Amino acid sequence: NNSYKVKISARLKQRGIHDVFHASLLRIHVPNDDRLFPGRLDNQIWEFEDAEHEWAVERIKSHSGAKTDALFEIVWKSGDITWLPYHKINHLDALQQYYDLIDVDSVADLPEGHGKP
């Protein structure tokens, strides 16, 4: 279907996409080096609700905000650090350890945190 290819090519050009490139622009694919860039593998990008691929949390480092509106600074065992809201981490054992560390009983007692997300 040569007419189909012409239509596709025209649509690409309308969007500013050039459908031809020179072979000198091709490069050999080099997979990610996880030692240099940890946590960047395809199977490490997922939604937090996916319990099958749950990552291990090393600890909770700090928080910003108060009570259930707080964001928590999570240190993963991979070394990555992310900020997550309470509703994403309320099931973690590390949260109770964090409460013990800052001497509160529950999220209802969580004072205003001064972490910088």
Z-matrix of the N, CA and C atoms (Angstrom, degrees):
N
C 1 1.443
C 2 1.521 1 110.55
N 3 1.298 2 114.99 1 84.40
C 4 1.457 3 120.12 2 -179.43
C 5 1.520 4 111.50 3 -66.28
N 6 1.352 5 118.03 4 -35.43
C 7 1.471 6 120.55 5 179.74
C 8 1.536 7 110.90 6 -65.74
N 9 1.328 8 116.33 7 -33.79
C 10 1.474 9 120.67 8 177.14
C 11 1.525 10 110.60 9 -63.72
N 12 1.345 11 116.27 10 -43.94
C 13 1.466 12 121.08 11 179.31
C 14 1.531 13 110.86 12 -63.30
N 15 1.321 14 116.89 13 -37.60
C 16 1.464 15 121.06 14 179.64
C 17 1.531 16 109.37 15 -66.52
N 18 1.338 17 118.15 16 -41.48
C 19 1.463 18 121.55 17 179.13
C 20 1.525 19 111.11 18 -64.21
N 21 1.325 20 116.54 19 -43.38
C 22 1.467 21 120.76 20 178.76
C 23 1.524 22 109.94 21 -62.92
N 24 1.325 23 117.08 22 -45.10
C 25 1.459 24 121.83 23 179.66
C 26 1.526 25 110.37 24 -60.00
N 27 1.328 26 117.76 25 -41.81
C 28 1.465 27 121.72 26 179.77
C 29 1.526 28 110.87 27 -64.88
N 30 1.342 29 117.18 28 -40.69
C 31 1.469 30 120.62 29 178.97
C 32 1.525 31 110.98 30 -65.32
N 33 1.320 32 116.29 31 -40.08
C 34 1.462 33 119.82 32 178.39
C 35 1.524 34 110.63 33 -63.30
N 36 1.331 35 116.82 34 -43.96
C 37 1.468 36 121.14 35 -179.38
C 38 1.523 37 111.09 36 -65.18
N 39 1.354 38 118.36 37 -34.96
C 40 1.463 39 121.55 38 176.55
C 41 1.526 40 110.55 39 -61.15
N 42 1.314 41 116.94 40 -32.57
C 43 1.469 42 121.68 41 -178.83
C 44 1.527 43 111.75 42 -90.96
N 45 1.322 44 116.97 43 5.31
C 46 1.449 45 120.31 44 177.96
C 47 1.517 46 114.16 45 80.31
N 48 1.328 47 116.70 46 18.74
C 49 1.460 48 121.61 47 179.57
C 50 1.517 49 108.52 48 -103.34
N 51 1.300 50 115.96 49 121.08
C 52 1.459 51 121.39 50 178.72
C 53 1.522 52 107.75 51 -85.83
N 54 1.328 53 118.14 52 125.13
C 55 1.463 54 122.24 53 -173.02
C 56 1.525 55 114.25 54 -89.58
N 57 1.316 56 117.39 55 7.78
C 58 1.465 57 121.54 56 179.45
C 59 1.525 58 107.70 57 -132.02
N 60 1.320 59 116.88 58 140.72
C 61 1.461 60 120.51 59 175.34
C 62 1.517 61 109.06 60 -142.08
N 63 1.306 62 115.99 61 159.67
C 64 1.449 63 121.63 62 -177.25
C 65 1.521 64 110.26 63 -81.30
N 66 1.327 65 117.16 64 143.03
C 67 1.466 66 122.17 65 -178.54
C 68 1.524 67 112.33 66 -61.37
N 69 1.329 68 118.47 67 -21.97
C 70 1.465 69 120.35 68 179.08
C 71 1.531 70 111.60 69 -68.05
N 72 1.333 71 117.21 70 -15.04
C 73 1.465 72 121.00 71 178.56
C 74 1.525 73 112.77 72 -83.69
N 75 1.323 74 117.11 73 -10.17
C 76 1.460 75 120.68 74 179.28
C 77 1.520 76 110.46 75 -74.01
N 78 1.324 77 116.72 76 141.95
C 79 1.458 78 122.87 77 177.34
C 80 1.513 79 108.89 78 -131.98
N 81 1.308 80 116.86 79 153.50
C 82 1.463 81 122.00 80 175.10
C 83 1.519 82 108.07 81 -71.22
N 84 1.318 83 116.49 82 134.83
C 85 1.467 84 120.83 83 178.92
C 86 1.522 85 109.91 84 -69.33
N 87 1.325 86 116.18 85 127.15
C 88 1.461 87 122.38 86 175.90
C 89 1.520 88 106.85 87 -113.48
N 90 1.337 89 118.01 88 114.80
C 91 1.465 90 119.67 89 -179.41
C 92 1.529 91 111.48 90 -61.98
N 93 1.316 92 115.83 91 157.45
C 94 1.449 93 122.10 92 178.52
C 95 1.527 94 111.23 93 -59.68
N 96 1.316 95 117.18 94 138.69
C 97 1.461 96 122.49 95 174.27
C 98 1.523 97 107.05 96 -94.80
N 99 1.330 98 116.70 97 103.00
C 100 1.458 99 120.92 98 -174.78
C 101 1.523 100 112.53 99 -65.20
N 102 1.337 101 117.73 100 -18.84
C 103 1.464 102 119.50 101 176.09
C 104 1.521 103 110.73 102 -71.83
N 105 1.321 104 117.66 103 -34.68
C 106 1.461 105 121.21 104 179.04
C 107 1.526 106 112.35 105 -84.04
N 108 1.321 107 116.32 106 -36.03
C 109 1.459 108 121.62 107 -176.81
C 110 1.526 109 109.43 108 -130.56
N 111 1.331 110 118.65 109 75.37
C 112 1.472 111 120.58 110 -177.06
C 113 1.526 112 111.78 111 -65.75
N 114 1.318 113 115.00 112 148.27
C 115 1.451 114 120.70 113 176.77
C 116 1.506 115 114.74 114 79.15
N 117 1.325 116 118.54 115 17.72
C 118 1.460 117 120.91 116 -177.65
C 119 1.522 118 112.51 117 -112.96
N 120 1.321 119 117.92 118 15.34
C 121 1.459 120 120.43 119 178.69
C 122 1.520 121 109.48 120 -77.60
N 123 1.336 122 116.00 121 151.04
C 124 1.465 123 120.35 122 -179.37
C 125 1.513 124 112.05 123 -55.29
N 126 1.336 125 117.38 124 -40.58
C 127 1.461 126 119.05 125 -176.11
C 128 1.527 127 112.20 126 -76.40
N 129 1.334 128 118.75 127 -0.67
C 130 1.455 129 121.59 128 177.38
C 131 1.520 130 111.98 129 -99.77
N 132 1.311 131 117.38 130 1.00
C 133 1.458 132 121.50 131 177.20
C 134 1.519 133 106.74 132 -104.61
N 135 1.329 134 116.11 133 112.84
C 136 1.462 135 120.53 134 -174.01
C 137 1.502 136 109.57 135 -160.06
N 138 1.304 137 116.15 136 168.06
C 139 1.450 138 122.71 137 174.88
C 140 1.520 139 108.91 138 -81.55
N 141 1.305 140 118.22 139 143.99
C 142 1.455 141 121.55 140 -176.71
C 143 1.528 142 112.90 141 -67.04
N 144 1.322 143 117.97 142 -19.09
C 145 1.453 144 120.33 143 178.70
C 146 1.526 145 112.48 144 -74.05
N 147 1.319 146 118.00 145 -12.31
C 148 1.457 147 123.00 146 -177.09
C 149 1.527 148 109.06 147 -81.18
N 150 1.322 149 117.69 148 89.31
C 151 1.468 150 122.38 149 -174.10
C 152 1.528 151 112.35 150 -65.69
N 153 1.323 152 117.24 151 -23.32
C 154 1.456 153 120.45 152 -178.60
C 155 1.528 154 112.12 153 -62.75
N 156 1.336 155 116.72 154 -31.18
C 157 1.460 156 121.26 155 -177.89
C 158 1.532 157 111.97 156 -112.08
N 159 1.310 158 117.96 157 29.22
C 160 1.452 159 121.05 158 -175.65
C 161 1.523 160 111.10 159 -64.16
N 162 1.311 161 116.30 160 135.24
C 163 1.452 162 122.09 161 179.47
C 164 1.514 163 110.20 162 -90.10
N 165 1.300 164 116.20 163 162.55
C 166 1.454 165 121.39 164 179.66
C 167 1.527 166 109.99 165 -90.26
N 168 1.325 167 115.08 166 131.89
C 169 1.458 168 122.10 167 177.31
C 170 1.520 169 107.90 168 -93.48
N 171 1.318 170 116.58 169 129.58
C 172 1.458 171 119.93 170 175.90
C 173 1.519 172 110.26 171 -78.62
N 174 1.363 173 115.84 172 -48.76
C 175 1.463 174 119.54 173 179.90
C 176 1.513 175 109.65 174 -169.29
N 177 1.310 176 115.04 175 167.47
C 178 1.459 177 121.81 176 170.95
C 179 1.517 178 105.75 177 -103.27
N 180 1.318 179 115.90 178 124.56
C 181 1.463 180 121.47 179 -171.23
C 182 1.529 181 112.96 180 -89.84
N 183 1.339 182 117.28 181 -41.05
C 184 1.463 183 120.94 182 -178.24
C 185 1.522 184 108.97 183 -163.05
N 186 1.326 185 115.16 184 -178.57
C 187 1.457 186 119.21 185 174.70
C 188 1.522 187 109.65 186 -146.20
N 189 1.315 188 114.70 187 161.67
C 190 1.451 189 122.33 188 177.21
C 191 1.519 190 106.67 189 -130.83
N 192 1.310 191 117.50 190 134.00
C 193 1.454 192 121.03 191 -175.82
C 194 1.515 193 110.00 192 92.84
N 195 1.322 194 116.33 193 -172.31
C 196 1.465 195 120.53 194 -176.54
C 197 1.518 196 111.00 195 -136.36
N 198 1.309 197 114.46 196 156.30
C 199 1.466 198 124.72 197 175.96
C 200 1.530 199 111.32 198 50.46
N 201 1.326 200 118.34 199 -139.28
C 202 1.470 201 120.32 200 -174.95
C 203 1.526 202 113.21 201 -74.45
N 204 1.336 203 117.99 202 -7.96
C 205 1.470 204 121.31 203 176.69
C 206 1.520 205 112.20 204 -88.87
N 207 1.333 206 117.89 205 0.91
C 208 1.460 207 121.70 206 -176.00
C 209 1.523 208 112.39 207 -72.77
N 210 1.321 209 115.08 208 150.20
C 211 1.462 210 123.47 209 168.86
C 212 1.520 211 106.67 210 -106.53
N 213 1.327 212 116.48 211 138.88
C 214 1.454 213 121.26 212 -176.35
C 215 1.520 214 110.35 213 -114.54
N 216 1.336 215 115.72 214 137.37
C 217 1.458 216 122.36 215 178.16
C 218 1.526 217 107.93 216 -86.80
N 219 1.331 218 116.12 217 109.92
C 220 1.456 219 122.88 218 -175.11
C 221 1.528 220 109.44 219 -99.78
N 222 1.331 221 116.27 220 128.75
C 223 1.456 222 121.85 221 173.65
C 224 1.528 223 106.07 222 -104.34
N 225 1.334 224 115.91 223 114.41
C 226 1.458 225 121.96 224 -178.90
C 227 1.526 226 109.41 225 -85.40
N 228 1.319 227 116.59 226 156.36
C 229 1.465 228 120.23 227 178.89
C 230 1.519 229 111.99 228 -63.75
N 231 1.319 230 117.56 229 -20.19
C 232 1.465 231 121.68 230 176.36
C 233 1.530 232 111.15 231 -73.65
N 234 1.351 233 116.38 232 -11.78
C 235 1.462 234 120.85 233 -178.02
C 236 1.513 235 113.30 234 99.68
N 237 1.326 236 117.45 235 -12.90
C 238 1.458 237 120.90 236 178.73
C 239 1.521 238 109.85 237 -70.29
N 240 1.334 239 115.61 238 153.01
C 241 1.461 240 121.58 239 176.52
C 242 1.519 241 107.20 240 -126.39
N 243 1.346 242 116.07 241 129.35
C 244 1.460 243 120.97 242 177.84
C 245 1.522 244 109.01 243 -135.20
N 246 1.321 245 116.13 244 161.64
C 247 1.458 246 122.64 245 175.64
C 248 1.521 247 107.49 246 -109.56
N 249 1.326 248 116.46 247 127.08
C 250 1.463 249 121.21 248 -178.97
C 251 1.521 250 110.33 249 -130.85
N 252 1.338 251 116.95 250 147.36
C 253 1.462 252 119.87 251 177.15
C 254 1.525 253 110.99 252 -73.96
N 255 1.312 254 115.07 253 161.27
C 256 1.467 255 122.14 254 -177.66
C 257 1.530 256 112.11 255 -53.72
N 258 1.330 257 118.08 256 -44.18
C 259 1.472 258 120.25 257 -175.17
C 260 1.528 259 112.90 258 -63.84
N 261 1.341 260 118.42 259 -18.09
C 262 1.463 261 121.01 260 177.84
C 263 1.531 262 112.34 261 -87.15
N 264 1.330 263 117.94 262 -18.30
C 265 1.472 264 120.06 263 -174.13
C 266 1.524 265 113.44 264 -123.63
N 267 1.330 266 118.30 265 4.60
C 268 1.465 267 120.09 266 -173.80
C 269 1.526 268 113.74 267 -62.87
N 270 1.308 269 118.87 268 -12.98
C 271 1.462 270 122.73 269 179.65
C 272 1.531 271 113.35 270 -94.36
N 273 1.332 272 117.89 271 -5.54
C 274 1.459 273 120.92 272 -173.48
C 275 1.524 274 112.54 273 -79.76
N 276 1.335 275 116.05 274 140.29
C 277 1.462 276 121.21 275 174.34
C 278 1.525 277 110.54 276 -63.60
N 279 1.323 278 116.55 277 -31.81
C 280 1.464 279 120.80 278 -179.49
C 281 1.528 280 111.47 279 -61.71
N 282 1.330 281 117.76 280 -25.94
C 283 1.457 282 120.39 281 178.90
C 284 1.525 283 110.46 282 -66.97
N 285 1.325 284 117.41 283 -43.70
C 286 1.465 285 120.42 284 177.50
C 287 1.532 286 110.47 285 -64.11
N 288 1.320 287 116.94 286 -37.53
C 289 1.468 288 120.52 287 176.59
C 290 1.533 289 110.17 288 -63.34
N 291 1.321 290 116.66 289 -38.31
C 292 1.465 291 120.62 290 177.92
C 293 1.529 292 110.35 291 -66.50
N 294 1.342 293 117.04 292 -42.57
C 295 1.470 294 120.34 293 176.34
C 296 1.521 295 110.55 294 -57.34
N 297 1.334 296 116.41 295 -44.94
C 298 1.467 297 120.77 296 179.70
C 299 1.528 298 110.41 297 -61.72
N 300 1.326 299 116.68 298 -39.87
C 301 1.455 300 121.69 299 -178.63
C 302 1.526 301 112.11 300 -64.24
N 303 1.336 302 116.68 301 -40.95
C 304 1.466 303 119.45 302 -178.78
C 305 1.528 304 112.06 303 -96.29
N 306 1.332 305 115.98 304 6.67
C 307 1.464 306 123.05 305 173.62
C 308 1.531 307 113.93 306 62.96
N 309 1.352 308 116.02 307 50.91
C 310 1.464 309 121.71 308 171.07
C 311 1.523 310 108.24 309 -126.93
N 312 1.330 311 116.15 310 158.34
C 313 1.461 312 120.60 311 -177.40
C 314 1.529 313 113.47 312 -91.12
N 315 1.328 314 116.93 313 -32.54
C 316 1.468 315 119.76 314 -176.55
C 317 1.524 316 109.34 315 -157.95
N 318 1.326 317 115.43 316 177.69
C 319 1.458 318 120.46 317 179.74
C 320 1.530 319 110.97 318 -64.32
N 321 1.306 320 117.72 319 -27.39
C 322 1.473 321 121.23 320 178.35
C 323 1.525 322 110.92 321 -63.30
N 324 1.329 323 118.23 322 -25.56
C 325 1.467 324 122.88 323 -179.62
C 326 1.526 325 112.44 324 -96.89
N 327 1.324 326 118.30 325 0.73
C 328 1.460 327 122.47 326 -174.30
C 329 1.531 328 110.08 327 -67.72
N 330 1.342 329 116.87 328 117.20
C 331 1.475 330 119.49 329 179.03
C 332 1.521 331 111.05 330 -75.27
N 333 1.324 332 115.40 331 171.95
C 334 1.460 333 121.14 332 176.89
C 335 1.521 334 109.66 333 -61.04
N 336 1.337 335 116.98 334 124.64
C 337 1.460 336 121.57 335 178.50
C 338 1.509 337 110.66 336 -94.22
N 339 1.303 338 115.94 337 157.46
C 340 1.457 339 119.84 338 -176.55
C 341 1.519 340 112.23 339 -121.55
N 342 1.350 341 117.49 340 22.69
C 343 1.455 342 120.58 341 174.47
C 344 1.514 343 109.88 342 -65.12
N 345 1.325 344 116.50 343 162.30
C 346 1.478 345 121.43 344 -177.78
C 347 1.526 346 109.76 345 -116.27
N 348 1.362 347 116.54 346 92.53
C 349 1.468 348 118.79 347 178.15
C 350 1.521 349 112.30 348 -67.78
